[in-house]
């Protein structure tokens, strides 16, 4: 993995944690995700006239990814309703990299070498530490944990599907534009149907915040898709989940959730893991 790819994925991690924090901040989770998804739809539709049309081989992956992303949004909404941001976000994101490593080996024939495997392992250890620290001192909320774990599984699946799809598309910009346009219809349409006659009233108070979240979401995933055309999927997945550390900081600063020394140690493990993955590149 080159330094340029590393910087792109780390920037994606910051923007990803930021839009997730915005989604958590909006009290009506369905409204929040409708604004973020609908904003992505608007951005995607604005992009598609100016970007290359994805190659035919990319479309099965793109449609599959759209379906998986809708499941991901639904599970993430449930996770945020049931658990703290500092708990739900690390568990959801922390379960993905190891699953991606297995799926990438099976479907993309990408088996990490020794340095990369060590980096992925250390990074996952750090991510797991952050997640477990979020559970300390509390009786486990198994419903919240289950929703977060299910969210992590969808993350792993769409990561591999999109990694294969964007490589087949011939254009990361074309792929992200059409992906946002295809998947962005469902949640806003559901809100319009469910909140019939009240749609504008429920969306207006959070419109600016939600649209900011949409822009951050598109930017974050666009950077990841570009990176997936330049490096193997598993190290990118592990590196992207450094957003957990950013999420933990956001949770501590804005939501008054605990951070603590174990999370600092976990962040240190993550940094060492990133160094090993760079050595592998």
C-alpha positions in Angstrom: 0.0 0.0 0.0 1.5 3.3 -1.1 1.6 6.4 1.1 -0.9 8.2 -1.2 -3.4 5.3 -0.8 -2.8 5.3 3.0 -3.5 9.0 3.2 -6.7 8.6 1.1 -8.0 5.8 3.3 -7.2 7.7 6.6 -9.0 10.7 5.2 -11.9 8.4 4.4 -11.8 7.2 8.0 -12.2 10.7 9.4 -15.0 11.6 7.1 -16.7 8.3 7.7 -16.7 8.7 11.5 -17.9 12.2 11.1 -21.0 11.3 9.1 -21.8 8.5 11.5 -21.6 10.9 14.3 -24.0 13.2 12.5 -26.4 10.3 11.9 -26.2 9.5 15.7 -26.7 13.2 16.6 -30.1 13.4 14.7 -32.6 12.2 17.2 -35.0 10.7 14.7 -32.8 8.0 13.2 -35.0 7.3 10.2 -35.1 11.0 9.3 -31.3 11.2 9.7 -30.6 8.3 7.4 -33.3 9.5 4.9 -31.5 12.8 4.6 -28.0 11.2 4.3 -29.3 8.6 1.8 -31.3 11.2 -0.1 -28.4 13.6 -0.1 -26.3 10.8 -1.6 -28.9 10.3 -4.3 -28.8 14.0 -5.2 -25.0 14.0 -5.3 -25.0 10.8 -7.4 -27.5 12.2 -9.9 -25.4 15.3 -10.2 -22.3 13.2 -10.9 -23.5 10.7 -13.4 -23.7 13.1 -16.5 -20.0 14.0 -16.0 -18.4 10.6 -15.1 -17.8 7.5 -17.2 -20.6 5.0 -17.4 -19.5 1.8 -15.5 -18.6 -1.2 -17.6 -21.2 -3.9 -18.0 -19.3 -6.3 -15.7 -19.7 -3.9 -12.8 -23.5 -3.7 -12.7 -24.2 -7.0 -11.0 -21.9 -5.9 -8.2 -23.4 -2.5 -8.1 -26.9 -3.7 -7.7 -25.9 -6.3 -5.1 -24.0 -3.6 -3.2 -27.1 -1.3 -3.3 -29.2 -4.0 -1.7 -26.5 -4.8 0.9 -26.1 -1.1 1.7 -29.8 -0.7 2.4 -29.6 -3.6 4.9 -26.5 -1.9 6.4 -28.4 1.4 6.9 -31.3 -0.4 8.5 -29.0 -2.3 10.9 -26.9 0.7 11.7 -30.1 2.7 12.5 -31.1 -0.1 14.9 -27.6 -0.1 16.4 -27.7 3.6 17.1 -31.2 3.4 18.6 -30.2 0.6 21.0 -26.6 1.5 22.0 -24.2 4.3 22.7 -22.3 5.7 19.7 -19.0 4.8 21.4 -20.2 1.2 21.7 -22.2 0.6 18.6 -19.8 2.2 16.1 -16.6 0.3 17.2 -18.4 -3.1 17.3 -19.9 -2.5 13.9 -16.7 -1.4 12.3 -14.4 -3.6 14.2 -15.9 -6.9 13.1 -15.5 -6.2 9.4 -11.7 -6.4 8.7 -11.1 -10.0 9.6 -14.2 -11.1 7.6 -13.0 -9.0 4.7 -9.6 -10.8 4.9 -11.3 -14.1 4.5 -13.7 -13.1 1.8 -11.0 -11.3 -0.2 -8.9 -14.5 0.0 -11.8 -16.6 -1.3 -13.3 -14.3 -3.9 -10.5 -11.9 -5.0 -7.6 -14.4 -4.4 -5.8 -11.9 -2.3 -3.9 -13.7 0.5 -2.0 -11.1 2.6 1.8 -11.7 3.0 3.4 -11.9 6.5 3.8 -8.1 7.0 0.3 -7.3 5.8 -1.2 -10.2 7.9 0.6 -9.0 11.0 -0.6 -5.4 10.4 -4.2 -6.5 9.9 -4.0 -8.6 13.0 -2.6 -5.8 15.2 -5.1 -3.3 13.8 -7.9 -5.7 14.5 -6.6 -6.2 18.0 -6.6 -2.4 18.5 -10.1 -2.1 17.1 -11.4 -4.9 19.3 -9.9 -3.1 22.3 -11.8 0.0 21.5 -15.0 -2.0 21.2 -14.5 -3.9 24.4 -13.7 -0.8 26.3 -17.1 0.6 25.3 -18.7 -2.3 27.2 -16.7 -1.9 30.4 -18.8 -1.3 33.5 -22.1 -1.9 31.8 -24.4 -4.8 31.7 -24.2 -6.0 28.1 -27.1 -4.9 25.9 -27.2 -8.0 23.8 -29.8 -6.6 21.3 -27.5 -3.6 20.6 -24.4 -5.9 20.3 -26.2 -8.3 18.0 -27.4 -5.4 15.8 -23.8 -4.0 15.7 -22.3 -7.4 14.8 -24.9 -7.9 12.0 -24.0 -4.4 10.8 -20.3 -5.4 10.7 -21.1 -8.4 8.6 -22.9 -6.3 6.0 -19.9 -3.9 6.0 -17.6 -6.8 5.2 -19.8 -8.1 2.4 -20.3 -4.8 0.7 -16.6 -4.0 1.0 -15.7 -7.1 -1.0 -18.6 -6.7 -3.5 -17.7 -3.1 -4.1 -14.0 -3.9 -4.3 -14.7 -6.3 -7.1 -17.3 -4.1 -8.7 -15.2 -0.9 -8.8 -12.3 -2.8 -10.4 -14.6 -4.1 -13.1 -16.2 -0.7 -13.7 -13.2 1.1 -15.2 -14.1 4.3 -13.2 -14.2 4.8 -9.4 -16.1 8.0 -10.0 -18.6 6.4 -12.3 -19.1 3.5 -9.9 -19.7 5.8 -6.8 -22.0 8.1 -8.7 -24.2 5.3 -9.9 -24.1 3.5 -6.6 -25.4 6.6 -4.8 -28.0 7.1 -7.4 -29.3 3.5 -7.2 -29.2 2.9 -3.5 -30.3 6.4 -2.5 -33.9 6.0 -3.5 -35.2 3.4 -1.0 -34.9 5.1 2.4 -36.3 8.5 1.3 -39.2 6.8 -0.5 -39.9 4.8 2.6 -40.0 7.9 4.8 -42.3 9.7 2.3 -44.6 6.8 2.5 -44.5 6.4 6.2 -44.6 10.1 7.2 -47.2 10.9 4.5 -48.2 14.6 4.8 -45.4 15.3 7.3 -42.3 14.7 5.3 -41.2 18.3 4.9 -42.0 19.1 8.5 -39.9 16.2 9.9 -37.0 16.7 7.5 -36.6 20.4 7.7 -35.1 20.8 11.2 -32.3 18.4 10.3 -31.9 19.2 6.6 -28.5 21.0 6.8 -27.0 18.5 9.2 -28.2 15.6 7.2 -27.0 16.9 3.9 -23.6 17.6 5.4 -23.6 14.0 6.5 -24.5 12.9 2.9 -21.5 14.9 1.4 -19.1 13.3 4.0 -20.6 9.9 3.3 -20.1 10.1 -0.5 -16.6 11.6 -0.1 -15.6 8.8 2.4 -16.7 6.0 0.3 -15.5 7.5 -2.9 -12.0 7.6 -1.4 -12.2 4.0 -0.3 -13.4 2.8 -3.8 -10.5 4.6 -5.4 -8.1 3.0 -3.0 -9.6 -0.4 -3.7 -8.4 -0.1 -7.3 -4.8 0.6 -6.1 -4.3 -1.9 -3.3 -5.6 -5.2 -1.8 -9.0 -5.2 0.0 -8.1 -6.5 3.4 -5.4 -3.9 4.4 -7.7 -1.1 3.1 -10.6 -2.5 5.2 -8.4 -2.6 8.3 -7.0 0.8 7.7 -10.4 2.3 7.0 -11.6 1.1 10.4 -9.2 3.5 12.1 -12.4 5.6 11.9 -13.2 3.7 15.2 -10.5 5.8 16.9 -11.9 9.0 15.4 -15.4 7.8 16.4 -14.2 7.2 20.0 -12.8 10.7 20.2 -16.0 12.2 18.8 -18.0 10.1 21.3 -15.9 11.4 24.2 -15.9 15.1 23.0 -19.4 15.6 21.7 -21.5 12.9 23.4 -19.6 12.8 26.8 -18.8 9.1 26.5 -15.7 7.6 28.1 -12.4 7.4 26.3 -9.7 6.1 28.7 -6.2 4.7 28.7 -7.2 1.3 27.1 -8.5 3.2 24.0 -5.2 5.1 23.8 -3.4 1.7 23.9 -5.7 0.4 21.3 -5.0 3.4 19.1 -1.2 2.7 19.5 -1.8 -0.9 18.3 -3.6 0.4 15.3 -0.8 2.8 14.5 1.7 0.0 14.6 -0.5 -2.2 12.4 -0.7 0.6 9.9 3.1 0.8 9.8 3.3 -2.9 9.1 0.8 -2.7 6.3 2.8 0.2 4.8 5.9 -2.0 5.1 4.1 -4.7 3.1 3.2 -2.2 0.4 
